[in-house]
Amino acid sequence: MMADDATARLLAQEGLRHIEDAILMLLESNPQGLGNAQIADALGLRSSIRGGQRNYLTYSALGGLMARGAVAQNRETKVFTKAPGPDY
């Protein structure tokens, strides 16, 4: 990997951490939970693409947070909530 590639990766990972922190902050202030589109709207990250890949940036970040146990999703309502436990 070239130096520019490594720098780009570091920037992307830092950006992802900021997005995840923003999602956790948003869910903390909305304990009833929010859907992916609501999260994307609130953070100004709503995708203009139509179809199944809409708002994938926030959905992908939510997936990482769920994998670490920081966020839970109600499978019926598709609503995401901050999981109880330590801050992530």
N, CA, C and O atoms as a GROMACS GRO file, in nm:
protein
  352
    1MET      N    1   0.085  -0.118   0.000
    1MET     CA    2   0.000   0.000   0.000
    1MET      C    3   0.090   0.124   0.000
    1MET      O    4   0.184   0.132   0.078
    2MET      N    5   0.060   0.217  -0.085
    2MET     CA    6   0.137   0.340  -0.094
    2MET      C    7   0.099   0.432   0.021
    2MET      O    8  -0.005   0.416   0.084
    3ALA      N    9   0.186   0.529   0.047
    3ALA     CA   10   0.163   0.623   0.157
    3ALA      C   11   0.030   0.696   0.140
    3ALA      O   12  -0.043   0.715   0.238
    4ASP      N   13  -0.003   0.736   0.019
    4ASP     CA   14  -0.130   0.806  -0.004
    4ASP      C   15  -0.248   0.715   0.024
    4ASP      O   16  -0.351   0.760   0.075
    5ASP      N   17  -0.234   0.586  -0.009
    5ASP     CA   18  -0.340   0.490   0.020
    5ASP      C   19  -0.359   0.473   0.170
    5ASP      O   20  -0.472   0.466   0.218
    6ALA      N   21  -0.249   0.466   0.243
    6ALA     CA   22  -0.256   0.452   0.388
    6ALA      C   23  -0.320   0.575   0.451
    6ALA      O   24  -0.400   0.563   0.545
    7THR      N   25  -0.286   0.691   0.402
    7THR     CA   26  -0.345   0.815   0.453
    7THR      C   27  -0.494   0.819   0.424
    7THR      O   28  -0.573   0.859   0.510
    8ALA      N   29  -0.532   0.779   0.304
    8ALA     CA   30  -0.674   0.776   0.268
    8ALA      C   31  -0.751   0.680   0.358
    8ALA      O   32  -0.862   0.711   0.402
    9ARG      N   33  -0.691   0.564   0.386
    9ARG     CA   34  -0.756   0.466   0.475
    9ARG      C   35  -0.773   0.524   0.616
    9ARG      O   36  -0.880   0.510   0.676
   10LEU      N   37  -0.669   0.588   0.668
   10LEU     CA   38  -0.678   0.649   0.801
   10LEU      C   39  -0.788   0.754   0.806
   10LEU      O   40  -0.864   0.760   0.903
   11LEU      N   41  -0.796   0.836   0.704
   11LEU     CA   42  -0.902   0.938   0.698
   11LEU      C   43  -1.040   0.875   0.696
   11LEU      O   44  -1.132   0.921   0.764
   12ALA      N   45  -1.056   0.769   0.616
   12ALA     CA   46  -1.185   0.701   0.607
   12ALA      C   47  -1.224   0.639   0.740
   12ALA      O   48  -1.339   0.649   0.782
   13GLN      N   49  -1.129   0.575   0.809
   13GLN     CA   50  -1.158   0.513   0.938
   13GLN      C   51  -1.192   0.617   1.043
   13GLN      O   52  -1.280   0.595   1.127
   14GLU      N   53  -1.124   0.732   1.039
   14GLU     CA   54  -1.157   0.841   1.131
   14GLU      C   55  -1.297   0.894   1.103
   14GLU      O   56  -1.374   0.922   1.195
   15GLY      N   57  -1.330   0.908   0.975
   15GLY     CA   58  -1.464   0.953   0.937
   15GLY      C   59  -1.571   0.856   0.985
   15GLY      O   60  -1.676   0.899   1.034
   16LEU      N   61  -1.546   0.727   0.970
   16LEU     CA   62  -1.641   0.626   1.015
   16LEU      C   63  -1.662   0.635   1.166
   16LEU      O   64  -1.775   0.625   1.214
   17ARG      N   65  -1.553   0.654   1.241
   17ARG     CA   66  -1.567   0.669   1.387
   17ARG      C   67  -1.654   0.789   1.422
   17ARG      O   68  -1.735   0.782   1.515
   18HIS      N   69  -1.638   0.898   1.349
   18HIS     CA   70  -1.721   1.016   1.374
   18HIS      C   71  -1.868   0.988   1.344
   18HIS      O   72  -1.956   1.030   1.419
   19ILE      N   73  -1.895   0.919   1.235
   19ILE     CA   74  -2.033   0.884   1.199
   19ILE      C   75  -2.093   0.793   1.306
   19ILE      O   76  -2.206   0.814   1.349
   20GLU      N   77  -2.016   0.692   1.350
   20GLU     CA   78  -2.066   0.602   1.454
   20GLU      C   79  -2.092   0.678   1.584
   20GLU      O   80  -2.193   0.655   1.651
   21ASP      N   81  -2.001   0.769   1.621
   21ASP     CA   82  -2.022   0.849   1.743
   21ASP      C   83  -2.147   0.934   1.731
   21ASP      O   84  -2.223   0.947   1.827
   22ALA      N   85  -2.169   0.992   1.613
   22ALA     CA   86  -2.289   1.074   1.591
   22ALA      C   87  -2.415   0.990   1.601
   22ALA      O   88  -2.515   1.034   1.658
   23ILE      N   89  -2.413   0.869   1.546
   23ILE     CA   90  -2.528   0.779   1.555
   23ILE      C   91  -2.557   0.745   1.701
   23ILE      O   92  -2.673   0.751   1.744
   24LEU      N   93  -2.454   0.710   1.776
   24LEU     CA   94  -2.474   0.677   1.918
   24LEU      C   95  -2.529   0.796   1.996
   24LEU      O   96  -2.616   0.779   2.082
   25MET      N   97  -2.479   0.915   1.967
   25MET     CA   98  -2.528   1.036   2.033
   25MET      C   99  -2.676   1.058   2.000
   25MET      O  100  -2.756   1.091   2.088
   26LEU      N  101  -2.712   1.040   1.874
   26LEU     CA  102  -2.850   1.056   1.829
   26LEU      C  103  -2.942   0.955   1.895
   26LEU      O  104  -3.050   0.990   1.941
   27LEU      N  105  -2.898   0.828   1.902
   27LEU     CA  106  -2.980   0.725   1.964
   27LEU      C  107  -2.991   0.745   2.115
   27LEU      O  108  -3.093   0.713   2.176
   28GLU      N  109  -2.887   0.799   2.175
   28GLU     CA  110  -2.891   0.831   2.319
   28GLU      C  111  -2.999   0.935   2.348
   28GLU      O  112  -3.068   0.927   2.450
   29SER      N  113  -3.014   1.031   2.260
   29SER     CA  114  -3.114   1.136   2.281
   29SER      C  115  -3.253   1.099   2.228
   29SER      O  116  -3.348   1.176   2.243
   30ASN      N  117  -3.264   0.981   2.168
   30ASN     CA  118  -3.392   0.930   2.118
   30ASN      C  119  -3.409   0.786   2.164
   30ASN      O  120  -3.401   0.694   2.083
   31PRO      N  121  -3.432   0.765   2.295
   31PRO     CA  122  -3.436   0.629   2.350
   31PRO      C  123  -3.547   0.541   2.292
   31PRO      O  124  -3.540   0.419   2.305
   32GLN      N  125  -3.648   0.600   2.229
   32GLN     CA  126  -3.754   0.521   2.167
   32GLN      C  127  -3.704   0.454   2.040
   32GLN      O  128  -3.768   0.364   1.986
   33GLY      N  129  -3.588   0.499   1.991
   33GLY     CA  130  -3.527   0.442   1.873
   33GLY      C  131  -3.562   0.517   1.746
   33GLY      O  132  -3.656   0.596   1.743
   34LEU      N  133  -3.485   0.491   1.643
   34LEU     CA  134  -3.504   0.555   1.513
   34LEU      C  135  -3.477   0.455   1.402
   34LEU      O  136  -3.399   0.361   1.418
   35GLY      N  137  -3.543   0.476   1.290
   35GLY     CA  138  -3.515   0.395   1.171
   35GLY      C  139  -3.394   0.449   1.098
   35GLY      O  140  -3.350   0.562   1.124
   36ASN      N  141  -3.340   0.370   1.009
   36ASN     CA  142  -3.222   0.412   0.934
   36ASN      C  143  -3.245   0.543   0.858
   36ASN      O  144  -3.159   0.630   0.860
   37ALA      N  145  -3.359   0.557   0.792
   37ALA     CA  146  -3.387   0.680   0.716
   37ALA      C  147  -3.394   0.801   0.810
   37ALA      O  148  -3.348   0.909   0.774
   38GLN      N  149  -3.450   0.783   0.928
   38GLN     CA  150  -3.455   0.893   1.025
   38GLN      C  151  -3.315   0.932   1.070
   38GLN      O  152  -3.284   1.050   1.085
   39ILE      N  153  -3.230   0.834   1.091
   39ILE     CA  154  -3.092   0.860   1.131
   39ILE      C  155  -3.018   0.934   1.019
   39ILE      O  156  -2.950   1.034   1.044
   40ALA      N  157  -3.033   0.884   0.896
   40ALA     CA  158  -2.968   0.948   0.781
   40ALA      C  159  -3.015   1.092   0.766
   40ALA      O  160  -2.934   1.181   0.740
   41ASP      N  161  -3.145   1.117   0.782
   41ASP     CA  162  -3.199   1.253   0.773
   41ASP      C  163  -3.143   1.342   0.883
   41ASP      O  164  -3.099   1.454   0.856
   42ALA      N  165  -3.145   1.293   1.006
   42ALA     CA  166  -3.101   1.374   1.120
   42ALA      C  167  -2.954   1.412   1.108
   42ALA      O  168  -2.914   1.520   1.153
   43LEU      N  169  -2.874   1.326   1.049
   43LEU     CA  170  -2.731   1.351   1.037
   43LEU      C  171  -2.693   1.418   0.904
   43LEU      O  172  -2.575   1.445   0.879
   44GLY      N  173  -2.793   1.444   0.821
   44GLY     CA  174  -2.765   1.507   0.691
   44GLY      C  175  -2.692   1.414   0.596
   44GLY      O  176  -2.614   1.460   0.512
   45LEU      N  177  -2.716   1.283   0.608
   45LEU     CA  178  -2.648   1.184   0.527
   45LEU      C  179  -2.743   1.106   0.436
   45LEU      O  180  -2.709   0.999   0.386
   46ARG      N  181  -2.862   1.160   0.416
   46ARG     CA  182  -2.960   1.090   0.332
   46ARG      C  183  -2.909   1.078   0.189
   46ARG      O  184  -2.860   1.175   0.131
   47SER      N  185  -2.922   0.960   0.135
   47SER     CA  186  -2.875   0.932   0.000
   47SER      C  187  -2.977   0.979  -0.103
   47SER      O  188  -3.098   0.972  -0.081
   48SER      N  189  -2.926   1.028  -0.214
   48SER     CA  190  -3.016   1.069  -0.323
   48SER      C  191  -3.043   0.954  -0.419
   48SER      O  192  -3.123   0.968  -0.512
   49ILE      N  193  -2.977   0.841  -0.397
   49ILE     CA  194  -2.997   0.723  -0.482
   49ILE      C  195  -3.129   0.656  -0.445
   49ILE      O  196  -3.161   0.643  -0.327
   50ARG      N  197  -3.203   0.615  -0.546
   50ARG     CA  198  -3.328   0.544  -0.522
   50ARG      C  199  -3.301   0.394  -0.528
   50ARG      O  200  -3.210   0.349  -0.597
   51GLY      N  201  -3.381   0.318  -0.455
   51GLY     CA  202  -3.369   0.173  -0.462
   51GLY      C  203  -3.318   0.112  -0.334
   51GLY      O  204  -3.316   0.177  -0.230
   52GLY      N  205  -3.277  -0.013  -0.344
   52GLY     CA  206  -3.240  -0.092  -0.227
   52GLY      C  207  -3.115  -0.047  -0.156
   52GLY      O  208  -3.096  -0.083  -0.039
   53GLN      N  209  -3.028   0.029  -0.220
   53GLN     CA  210  -2.904   0.072  -0.157
   53GLN      C  211  -2.914   0.211  -0.094
   53GLN      O  212  -2.812   0.272  -0.061
   54ARG      N  213  -3.034   0.260  -0.076
   54ARG     CA  214  -3.054   0.393  -0.022
   54ARG      C  215  -3.007   0.402   0.123
   54ARG      O  216  -3.030   0.311   0.202
   55ASN      N  217  -2.942   0.511   0.155
   55ASN     CA  218  -2.893   0.538   0.291
   55ASN      C  219  -2.801   0.428   0.342
   55ASN      O  220  -2.803   0.393   0.460
   56TYR      N  221  -2.720   0.374   0.253
   56TYR     CA  222  -2.634   0.262   0.288
   56TYR      C  223  -2.521   0.304   0.381
   56TYR      O  224  -2.473   0.223   0.460
   57LEU      N  225  -2.478   0.430   0.374
   57LEU     CA  226  -2.369   0.476   0.461
   57LEU      C  227  -2.407   0.460   0.608
   57LEU      O  228  -2.331   0.403   0.686
   58THR      N  229  -2.524   0.510   0.646
   58THR     CA  230  -2.566   0.496   0.786
   58THR      C  231  -2.600   0.351   0.819
   58THR      O  232  -2.573   0.305   0.929
   59TYR      N  233  -2.658   0.280   0.724
   59TYR     CA  234  -2.693   0.140   0.748
   59TYR      C  235  -2.567   0.056   0.773
   59TYR      O  236  -2.565  -0.030   0.860
   60SER      N  237  -2.462   0.083   0.697
   60SER     CA  238  -2.336   0.012   0.714
   60SER      C  239  -2.274   0.045   0.851
   60SER      O  240  -2.225  -0.045   0.920
   61ALA      N  241  -2.276   0.172   0.889
   61ALA     CA  242  -2.223   0.210   1.021
   61ALA      C  243  -2.306   0.145   1.132
   61ALA      O  244  -2.249   0.100   1.232
   62LEU      N  245  -2.436   0.139   1.116
   62LEU     CA  246  -2.522   0.073   1.216
   62LEU      C  247  -2.487  -0.076   1.226
   62LEU      O  248  -2.489  -0.133   1.335
   63GLY      N  249  -2.455  -0.138   1.113
   63GLY     CA  250  -2.417  -0.279   1.114
   63GLY      C  251  -2.291  -0.303   1.196
   63GLY      O  252  -2.283  -0.400   1.272
   64GLY      N  253  -2.194  -0.215   1.183
   64GLY     CA  254  -2.072  -0.226   1.263
   64GLY      C  255  -2.100  -0.207   1.410
   64GLY      O  256  -2.044  -0.277   1.494
   65LEU      N  257  -2.187  -0.112   1.442
   65LEU     CA  258  -2.224  -0.087   1.582
   65LEU      C  259  -2.301  -0.206   1.639
   65LEU      O  260  -2.282  -0.242   1.756
   66MET      N  261  -2.387  -0.267   1.559
   66MET     CA  262  -2.461  -0.385   1.606
   66MET      C  263  -2.365  -0.501   1.629
   66MET      O  264  -2.380  -0.575   1.727
   67ALA      N  265  -2.267  -0.520   1.541
   67ALA     CA  266  -2.171  -0.628   1.555
   67ALA      C  267  -2.091  -0.615   1.684
   67ALA      O  268  -2.050  -0.716   1.743
   68ARG      N  269  -2.069  -0.492   1.730
   68ARG     CA  270  -1.995  -0.468   1.855
   68ARG      C  271  -2.087  -0.462   1.976
   68ARG      O  272  -2.040  -0.445   2.088
   69GLY      N  273  -2.218  -0.477   1.955
   69GLY     CA  274  -2.313  -0.477   2.066
   69GLY      C  275  -2.350  -0.340   2.117
   69GLY      O  276  -2.409  -0.330   2.225
   70ALA      N  277  -2.316  -0.234   2.044
   70ALA     CA  278  -2.346  -0.098   2.088
   70ALA      C  279  -2.487  -0.055   2.050
   70ALA      O  280  -2.544   0.034   2.113
   71VAL      N  281  -2.544  -0.119   1.948
   71VAL     CA  282  -2.676  -0.084   1.896
   71VAL      C  283  -2.755  -0.213   1.878
   71VAL      O  284  -2.700  -0.317   1.842
   72ALA      N  285  -2.884  -0.204   1.902
   72ALA     CA  286  -2.975  -0.317   1.880
   72ALA      C  287  -3.081  -0.274   1.780
   72ALA      O  288  -3.112  -0.156   1.767
   73GLN      N  289  -3.137  -0.372   1.708
   73GLN     CA  290  -3.245  -0.344   1.614
   73GLN      C  291  -3.362  -0.435   1.643
   73GLN      O  292  -3.346  -0.556   1.661
   74ASN      N  293  -3.481  -0.375   1.647
   74ASN     CA  294  -3.604  -0.451   1.656
   74ASN      C  295  -3.633  -0.504   1.516
   74ASN      O  296  -3.658  -0.426   1.424
   75ARG      N  297  -3.629  -0.635   1.499
   75ARG     CA  298  -3.645  -0.695   1.366
   75ARG      C  299  -3.782  -0.668   1.305
   75ARG      O  300  -3.794  -0.662   1.183
   76GLU      N  301  -3.884  -0.653   1.388
   76GLU     CA  302  -4.020  -0.628   1.336
   76GLU      C  303  -4.037  -0.485   1.289
   76GLU      O  304  -4.088  -0.460   1.180
   77THR      N  305  -3.994  -0.389   1.372
   77THR     CA  306  -4.016  -0.248   1.340
   77THR      C  307  -3.900  -0.186   1.264
   77THR      O  308  -3.914  -0.076   1.209
   78LYS      N  309  -3.785  -0.254   1.261
   78LYS     CA  310  -3.663  -0.204   1.197
   78LYS      C  311  -3.606  -0.080   1.268
   78LYS      O  312  -3.526  -0.007   1.210
   79VAL      N  313  -3.647  -0.058   1.390
   79VAL     CA  314  -3.601   0.057   1.468
   79VAL      C  315  -3.472   0.020   1.542
   79VAL      O  316  -3.460  -0.088   1.599
   80PHE      N  317  -3.377   0.113   1.540
   80PHE     CA  318  -3.249   0.094   1.608
   80PHE      C  319  -3.251   0.170   1.740
   80PHE      O  320  -3.303   0.281   1.748
   81THR      N  321  -3.194   0.109   1.843
   81THR     CA  322  -3.179   0.174   1.974
   81THR      C  323  -3.036   0.151   2.022
   81THR      O  324  -2.968   0.057   1.981
   82LYS      N  325  -2.994   0.240   2.111
   82LYS     CA  326  -2.863   0.221   2.174
   82LYS      C  327  -2.876   0.106   2.272
   82LYS      O  328  -2.968   0.104   2.354
   83ALA      N  329  -2.785   0.011   2.264
   83ALA     CA  330  -2.789  -0.105   2.352
   83ALA      C  331  -2.748  -0.063   2.494
   83ALA      O  332  -2.660   0.023   2.510
   84PRO      N  333  -2.809  -0.122   2.595
   84PRO     CA  334  -2.767  -0.091   2.731
   84PRO      C  335  -2.625  -0.141   2.753
   84PRO      O  336  -2.582  -0.239   2.692
   85GLY      N  337  -2.554  -0.073   2.839
   85GLY     CA  338  -2.420  -0.117   2.868
   85GLY      C  339  -2.320  -0.003   2.858
   85GLY      O  340  -2.358   0.114   2.859
   86PRO      N  341  -2.194  -0.038   2.848
   86PRO     CA  342  -2.089   0.065   2.846
   86PRO      C  343  -2.097   0.151   2.721
   86PRO      O  344  -2.152   0.111   2.619
   87ASP      N  345  -2.040   0.270   2.732
   87ASP     CA  346  -2.033   0.357   2.614
   87ASP      C  347  -1.930   0.300   2.518
   87ASP      O  348  -1.827   0.248   2.560
   88TYR      N  349  -1.960   0.310   2.389
   88TYR     CA  350  -1.870   0.256   2.288
   88TYR      C  351  -1.800   0.364   2.214
   88TYR      O  352  -1.719   0.336   2.125
   0.00000   0.00000   0.00000
